[in-house]
Amino acid sequence: MELKDFFRITPRAALALSGGVDSTYLLYAARALGADVRPYYVKTAFQPQFELEDAKKAAAFAGTELTVLELDILSAPGVKDNPADRCYYCKKSLFAALTARAEEDGYTVLLDGTNASDDVSDRPGMRALTELSVRSPLRECGLEKTEIRRLSEEAGLFTAQKPAYACLATRIPAGQTITAEDLEKVERSENALFDMGYTDFRVRLTAGDGAKLQFPRDQLMRAAAEWDEISKRLKNDFTAVVLDLNGR
């Protein structure tokens, strides 16, 4: 099945738009095919501000408006305690809220951007999507990440080469309670590194109010050379900062 076939059968749906490569392309393709697909974004403490801005930009490019929902994700059952399967509880809360709002707006089908190369066997959040009957057109149509990036380039989408980005909660070790303060520290620190021109990195919390920085291997030498400046920018949030020499 191709996307044109999917949207011929399902011409009207709501879409969970993250502002990433996959959901941005799915929204563009659906609208280009004439489908009535309405994008929704759930803003929580787990998403940095730039993701919301990218989602707005993606919706505008596709010629539609973005509906933004605010959700206190830290109050959702099973999330704040940060168990190994935290993603399940988080996705369950996010998509339950999306489903309820979409139904209020008259949309009975909810889509997400999972693609055919995503390893669903190792993603607890996929269990929540299955339980809530969320559809994944890219996966159902066999579209993998490399192909989606190529098609995004052809369409002129700004997300075509955007690095994959996991939510801020993934920076906190499983089993450690997630706090709004820790999430804010991670976001500030990552913004500081973005401002220095680094890409596709992670600032991960360590014991004792410390942080471990993981950069792609081709940025490690630069990070080591600029370590004094990096440490200076992050010192207000962390008592100790270390560089992971293994890279990402």
Kinemage of the C-alpha trace (Angstrom):
@kinemage 1
@onewidth
@group {chain A} dominant
@subgroup {mainchain}
@vectorlist {calphas} color= white
{ca met a 1} P 0.000 0.000 0.000
{ca glu a 2} L 1.164 3.545 -0.784
{ca leu a 3} L 0.325 6.716 1.090
{ca lys a 4} L -2.114 7.747 -1.622
{ca asp a 5} L -4.008 4.501 -1.007
{ca phe a 6} L -3.970 5.004 2.763
{ca phe a 7} L -5.427 8.480 2.506
{ca arg a 8} L -7.974 7.416 -0.077
{ca ile a 9} L -9.272 4.938 2.495
{ca thr a 10} L -8.700 7.311 5.428
{ca pro a 11} L -9.312 10.813 4.057
{ca arg a 12} L -9.874 12.502 7.421
{ca ala a 13} L -7.688 12.164 10.509
{ca ala a 14} L -5.837 13.938 13.307
{ca leu a 15} L -2.035 13.775 13.419
{ca ala a 16} L 0.338 13.934 16.380
{ca leu a 17} L 2.914 16.342 14.973
{ca ser a 18} L 6.269 16.433 16.755
{ca gly a 19} L 8.146 18.728 14.404
{ca gly a 20} L 10.527 15.903 13.503
{ca val a 21} L 11.352 14.380 10.129
{ca asp a 22} L 8.654 11.720 9.999
{ca ser a 23} L 5.518 13.473 11.209
{ca thr a 24} L 6.422 16.620 9.257
{ca tyr a 25} L 6.684 14.639 6.034
{ca leu a 26} L 3.481 12.735 6.813
{ca leu a 27} L 1.563 15.983 7.287
{ca tyr a 28} L 2.962 17.439 4.068
{ca ala a 29} L 2.191 14.304 2.049
{ca ala a 30} L -1.324 13.947 3.464
{ca arg a 31} L -2.203 17.549 2.665
{ca ala a 32} L -0.635 17.279 -0.794
{ca leu a 33} L -2.833 14.239 -1.431
{ca gly a 34} L -5.915 16.243 -0.496
{ca ala a 35} L -6.585 14.559 2.842
{ca asp a 36} L -8.163 16.471 5.712
{ca val a 37} L -5.402 15.889 8.250
{ca arg a 38} L -5.308 18.218 11.234
{ca pro a 39} L -2.038 18.490 13.200
{ca tyr a 40} L -1.880 18.556 17.001
{ca tyr a 41} L 1.084 19.156 19.292
{ca val a 42} L 1.164 18.316 23.001
{ca lys a 43} L 3.435 20.703 24.929
{ca thr a 44} L 4.890 19.207 28.091
{ca ala a 45} L 7.990 19.701 30.214
{ca phe a 46} L 9.599 16.919 28.170
{ca gln a 47} L 9.675 18.911 24.909
{ca pro a 48} L 12.114 21.793 24.396
{ca gln a 49} L 10.708 25.024 22.977
{ca phe a 50} L 12.389 24.593 19.599
{ca glu a 51} L 10.324 21.464 18.912
{ca leu a 52} L 7.111 23.480 19.251
{ca glu a 53} L 8.517 26.147 16.928
{ca asp a 54} L 9.448 23.477 14.376
{ca ala a 55} L 5.956 21.963 14.605
{ca lys a 56} L 4.411 25.379 13.936
{ca lys a 57} L 6.726 25.865 10.970
{ca ala a 58} L 5.838 22.413 9.608
{ca ala a 59} L 2.114 23.104 9.876
{ca ala a 60} L 2.493 26.472 8.140
{ca phe a 61} L 4.479 24.885 5.299
{ca ala a 62} L 1.675 22.345 4.834
{ca gly a 63} L -0.871 25.155 4.718
{ca thr a 64} L -2.695 24.469 7.947
{ca glu a 65} L -2.801 25.614 11.575
{ca leu a 66} L -1.387 23.728 14.522
{ca thr a 67} L -3.521 22.955 17.554
{ca val a 68} L -1.398 23.031 20.720
{ca leu a 69} L -2.428 21.193 23.886
{ca glu a 70} L -0.755 21.834 27.255
{ca leu a 71} L -0.292 18.777 29.479
{ca asp a 72} L 1.229 18.416 32.949
{ca ile a 73} L 3.071 15.221 32.105
{ca leu a 74} L 4.800 14.963 35.515
{ca ser a 75} L 1.415 14.444 37.148
{ca ala a 76} L 0.527 11.557 34.828
{ca pro a 77} L 0.517 8.087 36.472
{ca gly a 78} L 3.825 6.234 36.184
{ca val a 79} L 5.789 9.090 34.620
{ca lys a 80} L 7.512 11.079 37.363
{ca asp a 81} L 8.908 7.943 39.037
{ca asn a 82} L 10.749 7.218 35.781
{ca pro a 83} L 10.565 3.394 35.581
{ca ala a 84} L 12.288 1.551 32.742
{ca asp a 85} L 9.037 1.611 30.763
{ca arg a 86} L 8.302 5.279 31.476
{ca cys a 87} L 7.742 5.874 27.757
{ca tyr a 88} L 4.662 3.654 27.895
{ca tyr a 89} L 3.004 5.752 30.587
{ca cys a 90} L 4.027 8.987 28.917
{ca lys a 91} L 2.706 7.988 25.486
{ca lys a 92} L -0.480 6.659 27.036
{ca ser a 93} L -1.133 10.021 28.666
{ca leu a 94} L -0.147 12.083 25.618
{ca phe a 95} L -2.161 10.134 23.100
{ca ala a 96} L -5.173 9.766 25.380
{ca ala a 97} L -5.273 13.565 25.604
{ca leu a 98} L -4.834 13.860 21.842
{ca thr a 99} L -7.561 11.313 21.160
{ca ala a 100} L -10.026 13.133 23.410
{ca arg a 101} L -9.332 16.520 21.814
{ca ala a 102} L -9.397 15.141 18.268
{ca glu a 103} L -12.756 13.487 18.912
{ca glu a 104} L -14.107 16.793 20.225
{ca asp a 105} L -13.039 18.319 16.913
{ca gly a 106} L -14.721 15.555 14.930
{ca tyr a 107} L -11.688 13.397 14.084
{ca thr a 108} L -12.089 9.729 14.968
{ca val a 109} L -8.749 8.497 13.576
{ca leu a 110} L -5.417 9.510 15.135
{ca leu a 111} L -2.096 9.145 13.283
{ca asp a 112} L 1.546 9.277 14.325
{ca gly a 113} L 4.853 9.378 12.463
{ca thr a 114} L 6.314 5.958 13.300
{ca asn a 115} L 8.146 4.715 10.202
{ca ala a 116} L 8.982 1.272 8.839
{ca ser a 117} L 12.581 1.303 10.112
{ca asp a 118} L 11.639 2.073 13.732
{ca asp a 119} L 12.288 -0.903 16.021
{ca val a 120} L 8.890 -1.204 17.671
{ca ser a 121} L 9.952 -4.285 19.656
{ca asp a 122} L 12.254 -2.120 21.784
{ca arg a 123} L 9.924 0.839 22.278
{ca pro a 124} L 7.533 0.623 25.267
{ca gly a 125} L 5.638 3.615 23.922
{ca met a 126} L 4.465 1.594 20.940
{ca arg a 127} L 2.386 -0.573 23.277
{ca ala a 128} L 0.434 2.513 24.304
{ca leu a 129} L -0.181 3.483 20.679
{ca thr a 130} L -1.473 0.002 19.924
{ca glu a 131} L -3.819 0.089 22.922
{ca leu a 132} L -5.212 3.444 21.773
{ca ser a 133} L -5.584 2.303 18.131
{ca val a 134} L -3.220 4.967 16.783
{ca arg a 135} L -2.398 4.426 13.096
{ca ser a 136} L 1.100 4.798 11.622
{ca pro a 137} L 0.749 5.360 7.843
{ca leu a 138} L 4.491 5.575 7.153
{ca arg a 139} L 5.044 2.208 8.801
{ca glu a 140} L 1.967 0.650 7.215
{ca cys a 141} L 3.155 1.796 3.789
{ca gly a 142} L 6.714 0.527 4.282
{ca leu a 143} L 8.434 3.929 4.240
{ca glu a 144} L 11.799 3.866 6.007
{ca lys a 145} L 13.816 6.783 7.381
{ca thr a 146} L 16.235 7.082 4.478
{ca glu a 147} L 13.387 7.250 1.967
{ca ile a 148} L 11.478 9.757 4.097
{ca arg a 149} L 14.524 12.026 4.233
{ca arg a 150} L 14.915 11.778 0.451
{ca leu a 151} L 11.260 12.587 -0.150
{ca ser a 152} L 11.482 15.445 2.342
{ca glu a 153} L 14.437 16.895 0.410
{ca glu a 154} L 12.449 16.709 -2.812
{ca ala a 155} L 9.527 18.480 -1.137
{ca gly a 156} L 11.772 21.221 0.236
{ca leu a 157} L 10.987 20.418 3.871
{ca phe a 158} L 13.315 22.067 6.395
{ca thr a 159} L 13.319 18.862 8.460
{ca ala a 160} L 14.883 16.703 5.726
{ca gln a 161} L 18.251 16.409 7.493
{ca lys a 162} L 17.106 17.235 11.023
{ca pro a 163} L 18.781 14.878 13.530
{ca ala a 164} L 16.595 12.517 15.540
{ca tyr a 165} L 15.711 14.040 18.890
{ca ala a 166} L 14.556 12.122 21.964
{ca cys a 167} L 12.575 13.907 24.675
{ca leu a 168} L 14.327 15.577 27.623
{ca ala a 169} L 13.237 12.801 29.996
{ca thr a 170} L 15.666 10.417 28.277
{ca arg a 171} L 18.553 12.445 29.765
{ca ile a 172} L 17.608 11.308 33.268
{ca pro a 173} L 18.645 7.773 34.355
{ca ala a 174} L 15.803 5.278 34.747
{ca gly a 175} L 14.709 5.032 38.349
{ca gln a 176} L 15.699 8.604 39.199
{ca thr a 177} L 12.710 10.822 39.927
{ca ile a 178} L 12.087 13.352 37.163
{ca thr a 179} L 11.745 16.944 38.336
{ca ala a 180} L 10.856 20.091 36.426
{ca glu a 181} L 14.102 21.639 37.683
{ca asp a 182} L 16.253 18.876 36.172
{ca leu a 183} L 14.425 19.113 32.846
{ca glu a 184} L 14.972 22.880 32.779
{ca lys a 185} L 18.693 22.426 33.482
{ca val a 186} L 19.059 19.962 30.645
{ca glu a 187} L 17.197 22.220 28.218
{ca arg a 188} L 19.274 25.283 29.184
{ca ser a 189} L 22.500 23.325 28.805
{ca glu a 190} L 21.555 21.861 25.450
{ca asn a 191} L 20.484 25.293 24.215
{ca ala a 192} L 23.897 26.634 25.212
{ca leu a 193} L 25.604 23.921 23.178
{ca phe a 194} L 23.280 24.483 20.217
{ca asp a 195} L 24.296 28.155 20.361
{ca met a 196} L 27.941 27.068 20.062
{ca gly a 197} L 27.089 25.202 16.865
{ca tyr a 198} L 27.052 21.625 18.146
{ca thr a 199} L 24.434 19.211 16.793
{ca asp a 200} L 22.971 15.799 17.571
{ca phe a 201} L 24.413 15.635 21.104
{ca arg a 202} L 22.997 14.796 24.545
{ca val a 203} L 23.448 16.254 28.042
{ca arg a 204} L 22.796 13.364 30.425
{ca leu a 205} L 22.460 13.692 34.196
{ca thr a 206} L 24.865 11.767 36.413
{ca ala a 207} L 25.039 11.204 40.166
{ca gly a 208} L 25.799 14.134 42.426
{ca asp a 209} L 24.291 16.862 40.270
{ca gly a 210} L 26.692 16.196 37.420
{ca ala a 211} L 26.329 15.837 33.671
{ca lys a 212} L 27.871 13.688 30.956
{ca leu a 213} L 28.100 15.192 27.472
{ca gln a 214} L 27.772 12.884 24.472
{ca phe a 215} L 28.722 14.274 21.060
{ca pro a 216} L 28.908 12.536 17.678
{ca arg a 217} L 32.440 11.238 17.116
{ca asp a 218} L 33.173 13.855 14.459
{ca gln a 219} L 32.548 16.622 17.036
{ca leu a 220} L 34.592 15.143 19.891
{ca met a 221} L 37.898 16.805 19.008
{ca arg a 222} L 36.241 20.202 18.766
{ca ala a 223} L 34.448 19.675 22.088
{ca ala a 224} L 37.725 18.753 23.765
{ca ala a 225} L 39.404 21.853 22.338
{ca glu a 226} L 36.558 24.080 23.542
{ca trp a 227} L 36.130 22.351 26.883
{ca asp a 228} L 36.885 25.445 28.956
{ca glu a 229} L 34.135 27.397 27.200
{ca ile a 230} L 31.686 24.472 27.456
{ca ser a 231} L 32.356 24.074 31.185
{ca lys a 232} L 31.898 27.803 31.697
{ca arg a 233} L 28.506 27.786 30.013
{ca leu a 234} L 27.238 24.809 32.002
{ca lys a 235} L 28.771 25.515 35.431
{ca asn a 236} L 25.688 27.270 36.828
{ca asp a 237} L 23.587 24.132 36.382
{ca phe a 238} L 26.029 21.317 37.164
{ca thr a 239} L 28.719 20.804 39.799
{ca ala a 240} L 30.705 18.515 37.499
{ca val a 241} L 30.674 18.054 33.717
{ca val a 242} L 32.465 15.225 31.916
{ca leu a 243} L 32.982 14.418 28.244
{ca asp a 244} L 32.051 10.911 27.055
{ca leu a 245} L 35.012 9.988 24.830
{ca asn a 246} L 33.104 7.088 23.306
{ca gly a 247} L 30.872 9.542 21.478
{ca arg a 248} L 27.280 8.926 20.455
